[in-house]
Amino acid sequence: MTPRQGRSTAQLESEPLQAVYIPSGDGLSTKSISIRPPLGMLDQIEVEANKRDVPYQTLVTVWLQEKLAGMR
């Protein structure tokens, strides 16, 4: 039996709440970053993204994921 199992709602509501940190395990949380690639490189990335019909930022993210997976 867990500590709260079998307790009434009134008992649960009277207990103090505690902050709980829940790490994002879904891999979907993002953070905005800024990079400054040479213009020619960015042009190439945009061409490749257009070929795949995806935003260039998405393509860069996929490439980074693939690179990191290959390092394991």
Secondary structure in CASP SS format (residue, H / E / C, confidence):
PFRMAT SS
TARGET T0000
AUTHOR 0000-0000-0000
METHOD secondary structure of the structure
MODEL  1
M C 1.00
T C 1.00
P C 1.00
R C 1.00
Q C 1.00
G C 1.00
R C 1.00
S C 1.00
T H 1.00
A H 1.00
Q H 1.00
L H 1.00
E H 1.00
S H 1.00
E C 1.00
P C 1.00
L C 1.00
Q C 1.00
A C 1.00
V C 1.00
Y C 1.00
I C 1.00
P C 1.00
S C 1.00
G C 1.00
D C 1.00
G C 1.00
L C 1.00
S C 1.00
T C 1.00
K C 1.00
S C 1.00
I C 1.00
S C 1.00
I C 1.00
R C 1.00
P C 1.00
P C 1.00
L H 1.00
G H 1.00
M H 1.00
L H 1.00
D H 1.00
Q H 1.00
I H 1.00
E H 1.00
V H 1.00
E H 1.00
A H 1.00
N H 1.00
K H 1.00
R H 1.00
D C 1.00
V C 1.00
P C 1.00
Y H 1.00
Q H 1.00
T H 1.00
L H 1.00
V H 1.00
T H 1.00
V H 1.00
W H 1.00
L H 1.00
Q H 1.00
E H 1.00
K H 1.00
L H 1.00
A H 1.00
G H 1.00
M C 1.00
R C 1.00
END
